[in-house]
């Protein structure tokens, strides 16, 4: 804690001495972007299940069957297999309403599939929730219900279904990705746990590693993603974007030495003012002021009339007791912007 306070004091002393305003970096986090894009609102999970689960097909329950249940199912299955869904539904509903064994289970799955394929949201949800009441572990019904609830924006309603899907297949990356993101939208830190599993199953997927880093940063605070950023960078050290993100997090976390390698790679491949500023900040915090000065001078090659950079150079010369040079750069800044500071 004392080290951190000392660094903060040093930082402000530099700025106070030169009367310079900080040049800020804007780091828009993935987590915040997602929350802004999809406005997260509290939901009443009691509204997940439709109030009325009855359908016109229920009238068939009062009519006796004149044929064996297996034969009726076979008729329905043949129509279903040939995509004659209109003809298949009466048979499948009859089976579902009159049976409670494997035929009912098979029938309800196919009814749900038909409605889902036809884009009938209400009908799909009704048959899914009716079916899940009888067969609570039916994967297909959980998938249809979860996908539709998510599509409707009722992410809290979708969560139990994807929890069931992950329970049924803990290595299904698509289920895990969806559940992690649903937890994130619900501001539930279990998002980190399941996104971690995604990265374990897809270790070379940099996009998913990026998402994990942002989840960690969102739930556990700035800098919590340092390890993930480093791992992503080491997997692809020539990737400028990954190197820059790792260096940014390292500097913000106070891991200044760790930041030097990746930010130097960025400068080597894609020199920019932002990259030089970041490395200069790392050098300053490591008391390598002359190296910071060199980076600031590189920035002046890109933007020769930046008085802020000139004052930063002055600060670093002052810290090295190079008073005449410090004065020179203050005068140079004032010549560019009279009355500055």
C-alpha positions, 0 to 999 in steps of 0.5 A: 500500500505504501509503495502504491501511495509513493508512486501516486505522489511521485506521479503528481509531483512531476505534473505539479512541477511542470503545471501540466495536465495529464494526457488521458487514455480512454480504455472502454472496457468490453464489459461496459460496452456490452452492458450499454448495448443491451440495457440490463434491466431487472426481470421478474423470473416468475413471468418466464412460464406463460400463464396459460399452457392450454391449447386447442389440441387439449380437446383430444385428451377427452377422445378415446384412441382407436389404435395402439399408441405405437401405431399412432406415434409411427404415423406422426413420426413418418409425417414429421420425418418427411417435413409434413408438419401439419399432418404430423401434429394431430398424431403427435399431440394425441400420443403426448396427451394419452401416453406418459412413457417414452412415446410421450417423451418422443412426441413432445420433443418433435412437437417442440421441434416443429413449432421451433422450426416454424418460428412459433414462439408462443407455441414452442414455449408452451409445449416446452414448459409442459414437457419439462414439467413431465420430463425435466431433463429433456435437453432439446426442450431446455435448448428451445426454451433457453434460446427463445427466452434469450432471443426475447431478451429475458436472459434471466429466464434463459439461465436455468435452461442453459444451466441444465444444458451445461449439466448435460454436456459440460464440454459443449463450448456453445452452451458454456459460452452462452451461459457465461454471457447470460451470467454476465448480463445478470451481473453474476460473477459465475460468468468468469467460471464458465468463461474460464472453462471456454478458454480451457476447451479453446486455448487458442481462441484469442477472442474468448481469452479477451472476453475472459479478461474483460469479465475478470476486470468487470467483476474483480476490478481493474488489473484482475485480468493481467494474467489473462492478458499475459497468457494471450500475448504469449500465445501470439507475441507478434499480435500488436493488439494483444501486446498493447492490451497486455502492456496497458493492463501491466502499467495500470497494475503497476507491473512496469517491467512486465510492460516493457517487452510487449510495448516495445514490440508494439513500437517496433511494429506500429509506432504511435504516440499512444505506444510511446506515451505508455512506454515512457510512463513505464520508464518513469515509474522505473526511474529510468528518466532518460529512456522516458525522455527519448520516447517523448522526443520520438513523440515530438518527431510525430508531433513537433509542437506538442507543449505537453510533451515538452513539459514532460521532457522538462520534468524528467530532466529536472528529476535527473538534476539537469536543470539547464535542459529542464529550463530549455524545454520549459521555454520551448513549450512556452514558445509554442504556446505562450502563457502555457501552464 
